[in-house]
């Protein structure tokens, strides 16, 4: 049984899932979507991208909703900037030798240059600054995760875990499928090293997810059927399903070629059909706040 679920009072047979909204604050369309999702009450956690232009809007939203138990917001630690015309920069450096900048002075578009060239001291400083910035904005940060899974590379993973522990926050940890790792540029040694580091984190008492999935950013049709299949697939233990909600705006269409999928996620998580499906699925939905508070109470994190 996943140890964190025992701590939270679940049984070995329980299927427990976090329904997680990614990329909040990336653009304005994500803020309108997230506000509506909080009203609908089906999302159980989210994470914000601090270096992005609309982070201040997310901070204002969080301040307006201070005390709302549905607001479960982590920091989506961000070292990459993947869009062609809508870019962001690190908070802490303009130094090309940091490895955190591309030739135009933005965060690199892909993870591989960060794996290969990023200075680990610069990575640590940037991650620390992103969490500190969110806390200073008044956000009650519940966890950290990472954009495009960049920080799961074995060069970067120890820094990611240590920064989370500096703030008493649980980091999102999971064994990434080897096929995904190879597509991201991992070699065989990287895959083995990442596996070992995740196993060591679990042995040290950090929560490691048993299963995770991302709603498609390629196909937007039949969203309800897609999540129904994922819920049927969930094993006993701790799982998360990630999605990327946004309302349909000209800005979103100009930024993201996958905008239809993001809008489909918004409609799904504000729908009565999903509410009914979740009620019938036999899964337990939790957020990150419960995990953070349980770990802090048990002194499982320094």
C-alpha positions in Angstrom: 0.0 0.0 0.0 1.2 3.5 -0.8 2.4 4.8 2.6 0.9 8.3 2.2 -2.6 6.7 1.7 -2.2 4.8 4.9 -1.3 8.1 6.6 -4.4 9.7 5.2 -6.7 6.8 6.4 -7.3 5.0 3.1 -7.4 1.2 2.7 -5.1 -0.9 0.5 -7.9 -1.4 -2.0 -8.9 2.3 -2.4 -8.3 4.0 -5.7 -7.3 7.6 -4.9 -6.8 10.3 -7.5 -5.8 13.9 -7.7 -7.5 15.7 -10.6 -4.9 18.3 -11.4 -5.2 21.5 -13.6 -1.8 22.3 -15.1 -0.3 25.6 -16.5 -2.5 28.0 -14.5 -1.3 31.6 -15.1 0.3 30.7 -18.4 -2.1 33.1 -20.1 -5.3 34.9 -19.2 -7.5 32.1 -20.7 -6.3 29.8 -17.9 -7.4 32.1 -15.2 -11.0 32.5 -16.4 -11.1 28.7 -16.7 -9.7 28.0 -13.3 -12.1 30.4 -11.6 -15.0 28.6 -13.2 -13.5 25.2 -12.3 -13.4 26.3 -8.7 -17.1 27.1 -8.8 -17.8 23.7 -10.4 -15.9 21.9 -7.7 -14.5 19.0 -9.7 -10.8 19.9 -9.9 -8.9 18.9 -6.8 -5.6 20.7 -7.3 -3.7 23.0 -9.7 -0.3 24.6 -10.2 0.8 28.0 -11.4 3.7 29.0 -13.7 5.4 31.8 -11.9 7.6 33.2 -14.7 4.6 33.5 -17.1 3.0 36.9 -17.9 -0.3 36.2 -16.2 1.1 34.9 -12.9 0.1 38.2 -11.2 -3.5 37.6 -12.3 -3.4 34.2 -10.7 -2.1 35.7 -7.5 -4.9 38.2 -7.5 -7.4 35.4 -8.0 -5.9 33.5 -5.1 -6.2 36.5 -2.9 -9.8 37.0 -3.8 -10.5 33.4 -2.9 -8.4 33.3 0.3 -9.9 30.8 2.7 -11.7 28.8 -0.1 -11.0 25.2 0.7 -11.2 24.3 -3.0 -8.1 26.4 -3.8 -5.3 23.9 -3.8 -2.4 25.6 -5.6 1.1 24.4 -6.2 4.0 25.8 -8.1 4.6 24.4 -11.6 8.4 24.9 -11.6 9.2 26.2 -15.0 12.6 26.1 -16.9 11.2 25.8 -20.5 9.1 28.1 -22.7 7.7 26.0 -25.5 5.6 28.4 -27.6 6.9 30.1 -30.8 5.5 33.6 -30.3 4.6 33.7 -26.6 7.7 33.4 -24.4 8.9 33.9 -20.9 12.3 34.2 -19.2 13.8 33.0 -15.9 13.2 35.1 -12.8 16.8 35.1 -11.6 19.3 35.3 -14.5 20.1 36.8 -17.9 23.5 35.0 -17.9 23.9 32.8 -21.0 26.4 30.6 -19.1 23.6 29.6 -16.7 22.2 27.2 -19.3 18.7 28.6 -18.5 18.5 30.8 -21.6 18.2 30.1 -25.4 19.8 32.3 -28.0 17.0 34.9 -27.7 17.3 35.2 -23.9 14.1 33.2 -23.1 13.8 29.8 -21.4 14.7 27.0 -23.8 11.8 25.6 -25.8 12.7 22.0 -25.0 13.9 20.1 -22.0 17.0 18.6 -23.5 19.2 21.7 -23.6 18.4 22.2 -19.9 19.4 18.6 -19.1 22.6 19.0 -21.0 23.8 22.5 -20.1 22.0 24.0 -17.1 24.3 25.0 -14.2 22.9 23.3 -11.1 23.5 26.3 -8.9 21.5 28.4 -11.4 18.7 25.8 -11.5 18.5 25.8 -7.7 18.4 29.6 -7.5 15.6 29.7 -10.1 13.5 27.1 -8.4 13.9 28.7 -5.0 12.9 32.1 -6.5 9.8 30.7 -8.1 8.5 29.2 -4.9 9.5 32.3 -2.9 7.7 34.5 -5.4 4.5 32.5 -5.1 4.6 32.6 -1.3 5.3 36.3 -1.3 2.2 36.8 -3.5 0.2 35.3 -0.7 -0.4 31.8 -2.2 -0.6 29.0 0.3 1.5 26.7 -1.8 0.5 23.0 -1.4 3.2 21.3 -3.5 5.6 21.6 -6.4 5.6 19.9 -9.7 7.4 20.7 -12.9 6.7 21.9 -16.4 7.2 19.4 -19.3 8.6 16.9 -16.7 12.0 18.6 -17.1 13.1 18.2 -13.5 12.7 14.4 -13.6 16.1 14.1 -15.4 18.7 12.6 -12.9 20.9 15.6 -13.2 18.1 17.9 -12.0 16.0 15.6 -9.8 18.0 15.9 -6.6 17.8 19.7 -6.8 14.1 19.5 -7.4 13.6 17.3 -4.4 15.8 19.4 -2.1 14.2 22.7 -3.0 10.8 21.1 -2.2 12.1 20.0 1.2 13.5 23.4 1.9 9.9 24.7 1.9 8.3 21.7 3.6 6.4 20.9 0.3 5.8 17.6 -1.3 7.2 17.3 -4.8 5.3 15.4 -7.5 7.2 12.2 -8.0 6.4 9.3 -10.3 8.3 6.8 -12.4 8.1 8.2 -16.0 7.5 5.5 -18.6 10.9 4.6 -20.3 9.3 5.4 -23.7 8.6 8.9 -22.6 12.1 9.2 -21.2 13.7 8.1 -24.5 11.5 10.6 -26.4 12.8 13.3 -24.0 16.4 12.5 -24.7 17.3 10.2 -21.8 19.9 7.5 -22.5 19.9 4.1 -20.8 22.1 5.4 -17.9 19.7 8.3 -17.4 16.7 6.0 -17.2 18.4 3.8 -14.6 19.6 6.7 -12.6 16.2 8.3 -12.5 14.6 5.1 -11.4 17.0 4.8 -8.5 16.5 8.4 -7.4 12.7 7.9 -7.3 13.1 4.7 -5.4 15.4 6.4 -2.9 12.9 9.3 -2.5 10.1 6.7 -1.7 12.4 5.0 0.8 13.0 8.3 2.5 9.2 8.8 3.0 8.3 11.1 0.1 5.1 10.2 -1.7 5.5 8.6 -5.1 2.5 8.2 -7.3 1.5 4.7 -8.5 -0.1 6.0 -11.7 -0.4 9.2 -13.7 -1.9 10.2 -17.0 -2.4 13.4 -19.0 -5.5 14.1 -21.0 -4.5 14.3 -24.6 -3.1 17.4 -26.1 -3.5 16.0 -29.6 -7.1 14.8 -29.8 -9.9 16.9 -28.3 -13.0 14.8 -29.3 -14.7 12.4 -26.8 -13.1 13.9 -23.7 -15.7 12.3 -21.4 -14.9 8.8 -22.9 -11.2 9.5 -22.5 -11.4 10.2 -18.8 -13.9 7.4 -18.3 -11.3 5.0 -19.7 -8.6 6.4 -17.4 -10.8 6.1 -14.4 -11.5 2.5 -15.3 -7.7 1.9 -15.6 -6.8 3.4 -12.2 -5.1 0.9 -10.0 -5.4 0.7 -6.2 -3.1 3.4 -4.8 -2.4 7.0 -5.5 -2.9 8.4 -9.0 -3.1 11.7 -10.7 -4.8 12.8 -13.9 -3.4 16.0 -15.4 -5.3 18.4 -17.7 -4.8 21.8 -19.1 -8.0 23.9 -18.9 -8.5 27.2 -20.7 -11.4 29.2 -22.0 -11.6 29.9 -25.8 -10.1 33.3 -26.5 -8.2 34.9 -29.4 -5.1 35.0 -27.2 -5.2 31.3 -26.5 -5.7 30.5 -30.2 -2.8 32.6 -31.1 -0.5 31.0 -28.5 -1.3 27.3 -28.5 -1.8 25.0 -31.5 -3.4 22.6 -29.0 -6.0 25.2 -27.9 -9.0 22.9 -28.8 -7.8 20.3 -26.3 -7.4 22.9 -23.5 -10.9 24.3 -24.2 -12.2 20.7 -24.2 -10.6 20.2 -20.7 -12.4 23.3 -19.5 -15.7 22.1 -20.7 -15.2 18.6 -19.3 -14.4 19.9 -15.8 -17.3 22.2 -15.7 -19.8 19.5 -16.9 -22.5 17.7 -15.0 -21.6 14.6 -17.0 -18.2 14.4 -15.4 -19.8 15.0 -12.0 -22.0 12.0 -12.6 -19.1 9.9 -13.9 -17.0 10.6 -10.8 -19.8 9.7 -8.5 -20.2 6.4 -10.2 -16.5 5.6 -10.7 -15.8 4.3 -7.2 -12.7 6.5 -6.9 -11.7 8.8 -4.0 -10.7 12.3 -5.0 -8.1 14.2 -2.9 -5.9 17.3 -3.3 -2.3 18.1 -2.5 -3.2 20.0 0.6 -4.1 16.8 2.5 -0.7 15.3 1.5 1.3 18.3 2.4 -0.4 18.7 5.8 0.0 15.0 6.6 3.7 15.0 5.8 4.2 18.1 7.9 2.3 16.7 10.8 4.3 13.5 10.7 7.6 15.4 10.3 8.2 13.3 7.2 9.7 16.4 5.6 12.1 18.9 7.1 
